[in-house]
Amino acid sequence: MVEAERVLPEIKAIEREMIAVRRKLHANPELGFNEHATSGFVATSLAEWGYRVSRGVGETGVVGTLTRGHGYSLGLRADMDALPIHEMTRLPHASRIDGVMHACGHDGHTAMLLAAAKCLAQRTEWQGTLNLIFQPAEEGLGGARKMIEDGLFERFPCDAVYAMHNVPGFPAGRLGFHDGPFMASADEVTIRVIGRGGHGASPQHTIDPVVVCASIVMALQSIVARNVDPRHPAVVTAGAIHAGAASNVIPAHADLLLSVRALSPEVRALLEKRIRETAQGQAASYGARVEIDYHHDYPVLINHAAETEVARQVALDWGGPDALMDGLCPLMASDDFAYMLERCPGSYVSIGNGDTARNCSLHHPEYDFNDDCLAIGANYWVMLAERILR
């Protein structure tokens, strides 16, 4: 972690405020495209510090803009939405909304960028345009895409755009960088197997879709093992089978739900091709048929080399080698910041969330963002902005 004495006095002065904001957001989580209170708080804060505030960008998104003279235009993005998870931390600032929780650290991401916004508004070591992008609905709903469709980069042009996400299991406050493909594409597939229902005592008169689903699931395992180059990561997960309601009734159809991930567009296309062929072939061998709804979600997140190197150098110059993560590899998780990186050069930065016994994985009901990271993350945003906007 960066040594405490390297943190800017302006950031140190508001650290308690940062923690209070983060915990307030954690206690009052909102799901994607419903971040009304959160976006209202963000907008009010930015306006108070002198930013020109645009609300309703991508439904509930907020963009704060501060311009000083002419020059480079930089975008910094934080996500605001929570997850439909029942919190089990029992912390004093635990969610007050039953079944909704900040289980991915977006409360921390928002708090860090707000703190950086306040600090940057006070400092004069930069010129150009700063666009602070507070994005809704990252968790599977494509809030970044919605903001782009709403004219994000036409209304708020950026020469580069950056985002930051916490990573449990890495030392708290260390910063990680990886150019090239860094996070996987994410596709959701529903395969409806249509058979012929009947009495469980007379299976010979039916075409059992549950058996067909089981056969498809097993056959799908060979795709990554035997069709994908082992040097190229890929994941095909069968997450759910929905069929029937009684032990003695063979249903007429069954639904199989898949999550499909890859770190290259070529592998992503290959997975779709083989999943379709496998499902159709297995079903046909039983006399059944399939209807496939293949939904393409987030693309591969690809960090740009030059922008990633700038980001890495800022961390290195600020905190030395001890500020950097060791062993950060591409992740099979996904993030819709990928859409922004398709439109604008930039990079997705990682910040360690700690490796203590309490530190759970993301999307876990006992997860909590590590407040020790707030000052580091906010300070890094200030250092990056001032390096780029000189």
C-alpha positions in Angstrom: 0.0 0.0 0.0 1.1 3.6 -0.6 2.5 5.0 2.7 0.1 7.3 4.6 2.5 10.3 4.4 2.2 10.2 0.6 -1.5 10.9 0.7 -2.4 14.5 -0.1 -3.4 16.8 2.8 -6.6 17.6 1.1 -7.5 13.9 1.0 -6.4 13.3 4.6 -8.6 16.1 5.7 -11.8 14.5 4.2 -11.0 10.9 5.0 -13.6 10.6 7.8 -16.1 12.3 5.5 -15.3 9.8 2.8 -15.9 6.9 5.1 -19.2 8.4 6.3 -20.3 8.9 2.6 -19.3 5.3 1.7 -21.3 3.9 4.7 -24.3 6.0 4.0 -24.4 4.7 0.4 -23.9 1.2 1.7 -26.8 1.5 4.1 -29.1 2.8 1.3 -28.4 0.7 -1.8 -30.4 1.0 -5.0 -30.7 -1.4 -7.9 -29.7 -0.6 -11.5 -31.7 2.3 -13.1 -33.3 3.0 -9.7 -30.3 4.9 -8.2 -32.5 8.0 -7.7 -31.3 9.0 -4.2 -27.7 8.0 -5.0 -27.6 10.1 -8.2 -29.3 13.0 -6.4 -26.6 13.0 -3.7 -23.9 12.8 -6.3 -25.4 15.6 -8.3 -25.9 17.9 -5.3 -22.3 17.3 -4.1 -20.8 18.0 -7.5 -22.8 21.2 -8.0 -21.7 22.4 -4.5 -18.1 22.0 -5.6 -18.5 24.0 -8.8 -19.1 21.3 -11.4 -21.5 21.7 -14.2 -23.9 18.8 -13.6 -25.9 16.8 -16.1 -28.5 14.4 -14.7 -30.5 11.7 -16.4 -27.6 10.6 -18.7 -28.5 6.9 -19.3 -31.7 7.3 -17.2 -30.1 7.7 -13.7 -26.5 8.5 -14.6 -24.8 11.7 -13.7 -21.9 13.6 -15.3 -20.0 16.4 -13.6 -17.9 18.6 -15.8 -15.2 21.1 -14.8 -13.2 23.0 -17.4 -10.2 25.2 -16.9 -8.9 26.7 -20.1 -8.1 24.5 -23.1 -6.5 21.2 -23.4 -7.0 17.5 -22.9 -10.4 16.0 -21.9 -10.4 13.2 -19.3 -13.2 10.9 -18.2 -13.2 9.1 -14.8 -16.0 6.6 -14.2 -17.6 5.1 -11.1 -20.5 2.8 -10.9 -23.4 3.4 -8.4 -25.8 0.4 -8.4 -26.2 -2.4 -5.9 -27.2 -6.1 -6.2 -30.3 -8.1 -5.4 -28.6 -9.8 -2.4 -29.8 -10.1 1.2 -26.9 -8.7 3.3 -25.6 -10.8 6.1 -22.7 -8.7 7.5 -24.6 -7.4 10.6 -22.4 -4.3 10.4 -23.7 -1.0 11.8 -23.9 0.4 8.3 -25.5 -2.8 6.8 -28.2 -2.4 4.1 -31.5 -1.0 5.4 -33.2 -2.3 2.2 -34.2 -5.9 2.5 -32.8 -8.0 -0.4 -30.6 -5.2 -1.8 -26.9 -4.8 -1.0 -23.7 -3.2 -2.1 -22.0 -6.5 -2.5 -19.6 -5.4 -5.3 -18.1 -2.2 -3.8 -19.8 0.3 -6.0 -20.4 2.4 -2.8 -16.7 2.6 -2.4 -16.1 3.4 -6.0 -18.6 6.3 -5.9 -17.2 7.6 -2.6 -13.6 7.6 -4.0 -14.5 9.5 -7.1 -16.6 12.0 -5.1 -13.6 12.6 -2.8 -11.3 13.1 -5.8 -13.9 15.5 -7.3 -13.9 17.6 -4.2 -10.1 17.7 -4.1 -9.6 18.4 -7.8 -12.0 21.3 -7.6 -9.8 22.9 -5.0 -6.5 22.3 -6.7 -5.1 24.3 -9.5 -2.3 22.1 -10.9 -4.3 21.1 -14.0 -6.1 22.5 -17.0 -8.4 21.1 -19.6 -11.7 19.3 -19.1 -12.6 16.8 -16.4 -15.7 14.6 -17.0 -16.7 12.6 -13.9 -19.0 9.9 -15.0 -21.2 8.3 -12.3 -22.8 5.3 -14.1 -26.0 3.4 -13.3 -26.8 -0.2 -13.8 -23.4 -1.9 -14.2 -24.7 -5.2 -12.8 -25.9 -6.9 -15.9 -28.2 -4.1 -17.2 -25.7 -2.3 -19.4 -25.8 1.2 -17.9 -22.6 2.1 -19.7 -24.2 1.2 -23.0 -27.3 3.2 -22.1 -25.2 6.3 -21.3 -23.3 5.9 -24.6 -26.7 5.6 -26.5 -27.7 8.8 -24.7 -24.8 10.6 -26.3 -22.2 10.3 -23.5 -19.1 10.9 -25.6 -20.8 13.3 -28.0 -22.0 15.5 -25.1 -18.9 15.0 -23.0 -16.0 14.3 -25.3 -13.1 12.4 -23.7 -9.6 11.9 -25.0 -9.2 9.1 -22.5 -11.5 7.4 -19.9 -10.6 5.4 -16.8 -12.4 3.3 -14.2 -11.4 1.6 -11.0 -12.7 -1.5 -9.3 -11.8 -3.2 -6.0 -10.4 -6.8 -6.1 -10.7 -8.9 -2.9 -7.8 -11.1 -2.1 -5.1 -8.6 -3.1 -3.4 -6.4 -0.4 -5.6 -3.4 0.5 -4.8 -0.3 -1.4 -2.4 -1.8 -3.9 -3.0 -0.8 -7.5 -3.1 -3.2 -10.5 -2.8 -2.6 -14.2 -3.0 -5.0 -17.2 -3.1 -3.9 -20.8 -4.9 -5.9 -23.5 -7.9 -8.2 -22.8 -8.5 -7.9 -19.1 -12.1 -9.0 -18.4 -14.3 -11.5 -20.2 -17.2 -11.1 -22.5 -20.5 -12.2 -20.9 -23.3 -13.9 -22.8 -26.5 -15.4 -21.4 -28.1 -18.3 -23.1 -31.5 -19.9 -22.6 -32.0 -23.3 -24.3 -35.6 -24.5 -24.3 -35.8 -28.2 -24.9 -39.1 -29.2 -26.3 -40.0 -32.9 -25.9 -43.3 -34.7 -25.3 -44.7 -34.9 -21.8 -46.5 -37.7 -20.1 -46.9 -40.0 -17.2 -43.7 -40.8 -15.2 -44.7 -44.5 -15.2 -44.7 -44.6 -19.0 -41.5 -42.9 -20.2 -41.6 -44.9 -23.4 -44.5 -42.8 -24.6 -42.6 -39.5 -24.0 -39.6 -37.6 -25.0 -38.1 -36.5 -21.7 -36.7 -33.0 -21.9 -35.0 -33.4 -18.5 -32.9 -36.2 -19.8 -32.1 -34.2 -22.9 -31.0 -31.2 -20.7 -28.7 -33.5 -18.7 -27.2 -34.8 -22.0 -26.7 -31.3 -23.3 -25.0 -30.2 -20.0 -22.5 -33.1 -20.2 -21.8 -32.5 -23.8 -21.2 -28.8 -23.3 -18.2 -29.7 -21.1 -16.3 -30.9 -24.1 -16.5 -27.5 -25.8 -13.9 -25.7 -23.6 -11.9 -29.0 -23.2 -11.7 -30.0 -26.8 -12.8 -27.1 -29.1 -11.1 -24.1 -27.5 -7.3 -23.6 -27.7 -6.2 -24.3 -24.1 -4.1 -21.0 -24.2 -7.3 -19.0 -24.6 -9.5 -18.8 -21.4 -13.2 -19.7 -21.8 -16.1 -20.6 -19.5 -19.4 -22.3 -20.2 -21.5 -22.6 -17.0 -24.8 -24.3 -16.7 -26.4 -22.3 -13.9 -30.0 -23.5 -13.9 -32.4 -26.1 -15.2 -36.1 -25.4 -14.8 -38.5 -28.3 -15.6 -41.5 -29.9 -14.2 -43.3 -29.7 -10.8 -44.0 -33.4 -9.8 -41.9 -36.6 -9.6 -44.4 -38.6 -11.6 -44.9 -36.2 -14.5 -42.6 -35.9 -17.4 -42.8 -32.3 -18.5 -43.3 -31.2 -22.1 -40.3 -28.8 -22.0 -37.3 -27.8 -19.9 -35.2 -24.6 -19.8 -31.4 -24.7 -19.5 -29.7 -21.4 -18.6 -26.0 -20.8 -19.4 -23.4 -18.2 -18.7 -20.7 -18.0 -21.4 -17.5 -16.1 -21.1 -14.4 -15.5 -23.2 -11.3 -13.2 -23.4 -11.3 -12.8 -27.1 -14.0 -12.1 -29.7 -12.9 -15.1 -31.8 -13.3 -17.5 -28.9 -16.6 -15.9 -28.0 -17.9 -16.6 -31.6 -16.6 -20.1 -31.5 -18.4 -20.8 -28.2 -21.7 -19.6 -29.7 -21.3 -21.8 -32.7 -20.4 -25.0 -30.8 -23.1 -24.4 -28.1 -25.8 -24.1 -30.8 -24.5 -27.2 -32.6 -24.2 -29.2 -29.4 -27.6 -28.4 -28.1 -29.3 -29.1 -31.5 -27.4 -32.3 -32.0 -28.0 -33.7 -28.5 -31.7 -32.8 -28.7 -32.1 -34.4 -32.2 -30.5 -37.6 -30.9 -33.4 -38.0 -28.5 -36.1 -36.9 -30.9 -36.5 -33.5 -29.2 -35.9 -30.0 -30.5 -34.5 -26.8 -29.1 -35.2 -23.1 -29.2 -32.1 -21.1 -28.3 -32.2 -17.5 -27.1 -28.6 -16.4 -27.3 -28.2 -13.0 -25.6 -25.0 -11.1 -26.1 -24.2 -9.0 -23.1 -20.9 -7.3 -22.3 -18.0 -7.4 -24.8 -14.5 -8.3 -23.9 -12.9 -5.5 -21.8 -9.7 -4.5 -23.6 -7.4 -2.0 -21.9 -5.4 0.3 -24.3 -1.7 -0.1 -24.0 -0.6 3.5 -23.9 -3.3 4.6 -21.4 -2.6 1.7 -19.2 1.1 2.5 -19.1 0.4 6.1 -18.1 -1.9 4.8 -15.3 0.8 2.4 -14.1 3.5 5.0 -14.2 1.4 7.4 -12.1 1.1 4.7 -9.4 4.8 3.8 -9.6 5.9 7.4 -9.4 3.6 8.1 -6.5 4.1 5.0 -4.3 7.0 3.0 -5.8 7.0 -0.7 -6.5 5.2 -1.4 -3.2 2.1 0.4 -4.6 1.6 -2.2 -7.3 -0.1 -5.5 -7.2 1.8 -8.7 -8.0 0.3 -11.4 -10.1 -2.7 -9.6 -11.5 -4.0 -11.7 -14.4 -7.0 -11.3 -16.7 -10.3 -12.0 -15.0 -13.3 -14.1 -16.2 -15.7 -11.7 -14.6 -17.2 -8.9 -16.7 -17.8 -5.2 -16.6 -19.7 -3.0 -19.0 -16.9 -0.4 -18.9 -15.9 -2.5 -21.9 -18.5 -0.5 -23.9 -16.7 2.8 -23.0 -13.3 1.3 -23.9 -14.7 0.3 -27.3 -15.5 4.0 -28.0 -12.6 5.7 -26.2 -9.0 4.9 -25.3 -8.5 4.2 -21.6 -7.9 1.6 -18.9 -9.6 -0.2 -16.1 -7.6 0.0 -12.9 -7.7 -2.5 -10.0 -7.4 -1.7 -6.3 -6.8 -4.4 -3.7 -9.6 -4.7 -1.2 -7.6 -6.8 1.3 -7.0 -10.4 2.2 -8.2 -10.6 5.8 -10.3 -13.4 7.1 -13.4 -11.2 6.8 -12.7 -10.3 3.2 -15.3 -12.2 1.1 -15.5 -12.4 -2.6 -17.5 -9.9 -4.7 -21.3 -10.7 -4.8 -21.1 -12.5 -1.4 -23.7 -11.6 1.3 -20.9 -10.9 3.8 -18.8 -8.7 1.6 -17.9 -5.2 2.5 -15.8 -2.6 0.9 -12.5 -1.9 2.8 -12.6 1.7 4.0 -8.8 1.7 4.2 -8.7 1.8 0.4 -10.8 5.0 0.1 -8.0 7.6 0.6 -5.6 5.6 -1.7 -8.2 5.3 -4.5 -9.2 9.0 -4.2 -5.6 10.2 -4.1 -4.8 8.0 -7.1 -7.6 9.6 -9.1 -6.2 13.1 -8.3 -2.6 12.1 -9.2 -3.8 10.5 -12.5 -5.9 13.5 -13.4 -3.2 16.0 -12.7 -0.6 14.0 -14.6 -2.9 13.8 -17.7 -4.3 17.3 -17.5 -1.1 19.3 -17.3 
